[in-house]
Amino acid sequence: MNSLILLDKLYKTQSLSLDEYKFLVENFSAENADYASTLAVKKRKEFYGNSVFIRGLIEISNICKNDCYYCGIRCSNRKADRYRLTKEDILSCCEVGFSLGFRTFVMQGGEDPYFSDEVMCDIVSSIKEKYPDCAVTLSLGERSKESYQKLFDAGADRYLLRHETADSCHYAKLHPENLNLENRMDCLKNLRKIGFQVGCGFMVGSPYQSGEHLAKDLKFIEEFKPDMCGIGPFIPHKDTPFKDFSAGSAELTCYLLSIVRLIHPSVLLPATTALGTLKENGREKGILAGANVVMPNLSPESTRAKYELYNNKLSTGAESANGLEALRKNLKAIGYEIVESRGDVKK
Ligand code: SAM
């Protein structure tokens, strides 16, 4: 096998075998990554030109009933300084975001039981009432099908739920026993059936991850065809069981962004905060690898540092008018333009 030939094949057919994906991942090199990004950018331009979509991220709570071994807001972390936003807080984040030009609001949080269906539906419908031309994205973890249906009926448009890894044994190494891959996948299927634009995704370089695991992630993305896909490097958090593991590679993350763009050319692909945290100009590097979404933080300044999923998480930047201008300028310098629109997936 030859990586450049495989990348050409992927460009033409959007499909490879599991072994071929494994070969691509295991033979990662600067040369292959360069070639992959050239093809990925070409593909992305066919669908999205040089537009980059912005999403206003609102981190609504760092209270979580789950205990994922990698995550800084896991329930066993007694050192986390817990908070949750009120409906009023969230609406004022949207107000600031709307005036800055955001037309998608992403509410993300730990699995905080306070945000019941009733509470969440009220928040979603209030946002949609006030901002009917905006999309609402939720990223609140695993819920029942009935719950997802209620959130959809209240007006939510999109749901992000990373699958984290498509290998069930690897999944079990990252999560406690009460969480399993089967349920995660069922949640993703339910979200799709209900009519959400659905996002999955995984961490790059998570503990115990192998080339084969990443190949399975890529095959899953090829088969599931998510509307969005969140891919960021694993970064250790000092108060978790994975504190002594090394961070994933920013370069491998960019290579995988390019491959995902080739698998699924119209996918909405964020250049993640984790990539920006790990690498200087990481977000720009992600865009140059084939990403087309950035998710600046609209959370109140007082809580931003508390949503600490991993060490040194970026919590400044494009959330203010000045920050957004800086991001706009940086992206313009590399040939891209931030657009003020909902930025739905092109079908
Ligand atoms: N509770 C929701 C869920 O589980 O989907 C949303 C919040 S969760 C904190 C969002 C994402 O953060 C996870 O899907 C995970 O991939 C990522 N994350 C958590 N800890 C991380 C770490 N140490 N390094 C990189 N990403 C991490």
Residues whose N, C-alpha, C, O or C-beta is under 5 A from the ligand:
A	BS01	SAM	Y70 C71 G72 G109 G110 E111 S139 L140 G141 L160 L161 R162 M203 P233 F234 I235 P236 H237 A274 L309 Y310
